[in-house]
């Protein structure tokens, strides 16, 4: 599938230059069609009926689970559906049996979703060991290893920083966790669908995924990979329909595996759409997506860095899909608004739900940063337009 074919599947790209993939990606037509097919032709609940329409819905839902499992090299029973990455991380933070005095190791450049749930554990007497990244927003695996002690229960880290785009040493950290018999969690919000991600190679016990970012699925979808032998060590928070196999007036017995975590009616159409999105990404090819984005990321960094009066964050040799920057003297929200007004360029501005990371880069004094983030549908011409437009804006603020 060529870039032009992808763009045909996303009509809104005819009107705008969309560079906010780190927040959410546009949903291609085949994904929307799959969801509409469910609503039009077999809109029934799953696991709730023996009639053919309900059986069809259940079958398509579970097909999506199998596609996702194959995509990340796991077993279907290791996939727990959630509404987003945030819910997946909270499921682990709330579900593990932390004891007073336990500690969790987490870098200082995490998205709030992989920071606040662990910070909140301090109320239960759990300590947070925060590892500092370098000036480019990259964590040294050796520093994580140094933070490990007898109190450490879990290490958690993002694969790619949403604020800076810096790629973290998730494989090396996986080795450290394995060698020290520690639980290990990876936030894959900015890497899934952008690059190869094999949960077995990463050696993660838990990996949190969004459906609506790199995988190009619908909003309101996500999932948690939970290693099979860790499933029973998690306690569900959302109890109700579908989570049990027996109930008396005095007690209940939880269902086995992922079912215990998927209480109530699921986002059936969304999950079916997510399965189609996985097919869509595989049809393009992760290798092609990665090479394309690496090339555009480098061009984007260089183009913005060449603009007078700008500050660009991160190391261009170790960022992926995201370039964060500021125009000196300009509020990032103003820059984002002007980009939209002049050329309909859609970028994100502010703290990006990662205030500690923004403080770390020095962008906090600007009021955050401007973040341009790309995917397989973006083009070299769009990157060029972004750089040229920023040059115009820079002249205004530098005058």
C-alpha positions, 0 to 999 in steps of 0.5 A: 500500500502506497502513501497515496492509497493511505491518504485516499482512505483518510478524506480529512487529509485533503483539507488539513496537514495533520501532525498530531498522531501522538494524540490520535490518528485519523481512522481509515475508511476500512476501519470505519466500514468494519464498525458500520458493518457490525452496526448494520448487520450483526449489532448484538451483545457478545457472550450473551446469546445463542442466536446466530447474530449474537454468535457472529458478534462474539466471533468477530470480537474474538477474531480481533483479540486473536489478530492483536495477539499475533500482532504483538506476539502474545497469546489471545488469552493474554489480551485484556481490552480497555478503553485506552492506555491509561485504563490499562496502566491503572488496571496494573497499578490498582490490581497488583498486591503492593505492600507497604515498603515496596517500591516502583522504579519509573523515569521522570519523563513519563506521560502522566498516565504512567506516572500518576497511578504509581505516584498515587500508590504512596498513599498505600506506603509504596515508594516511588524511585524516580530515575532522571533522563539525560538532557535529551530525554533518554534514560540510561538503563544502568541508572535503572539498574542502580535504583534496584534494591530489595524493596523493588517490585516493579519497573515501568517505562515508556517505549517512546516519550510522548513529549520528546519522541526519545526512544527508551532502552526497553529491551535492556530494561527488560533484561534487568527486570528478568535478572532481578526477578522483577515485574516489568511494564512498558507503556507502548502508546507511542510505539505500537503501530509505528515500529515492531513491538514484540512483547516476548522480546521486550520481556514485559509482564505488562504492556499497555496499548492504545487503539487510536494512535499508531495502530490507527484504530477507533478512539475509545479502544486499547488493551493490556498485554498481561503475561499469562502467568501474571494474570491471576496476580492481578485483581479486577476493579470492574466487577459485574457481568461477565467477570464471574463464573459463579455467584452465591448470596455470600460470595463469587468466583472470578472467571479465568483469564481476561474475562475477569477484567472485562466487566459489562458490555464492551466497545464491540464495534470499536474492538472489531474496528481495532482488529481491522486496523491491525490488518490495515497496518500489517498490509502497509508493513511495519518496516515501511512505516518505520523507515518512512517515519524515521526519514520524515522525523529527521527532515522535520527536526532539521527543518525546524532546527534551521529556523531562526529563533527556535529551540528544538528538543531531543537528539535527532539520532534518537527521536521517532515520530515526534519533534517538540520545539518552541519559538523563543518569545512565543507561547506554544499555544499561539504558535499552534493556533497560527499554524492552523490559521495560516496553513491548516497545520494541526499540531499539539501545544502545551504540557502534553500530559507530561509536566515532569518531562516538560520541566526536564527539557526546560520547556516549562518556562515557555508554557510547554512546547509545540509538538509535531507528530507524524505517521505513515500518511504524512509526506515530505511536502507537508514537512517542508510546509511546516518548516516554511510556515514556522520560518514566517512565524519566527520572523514575526516573534523575532522582530 
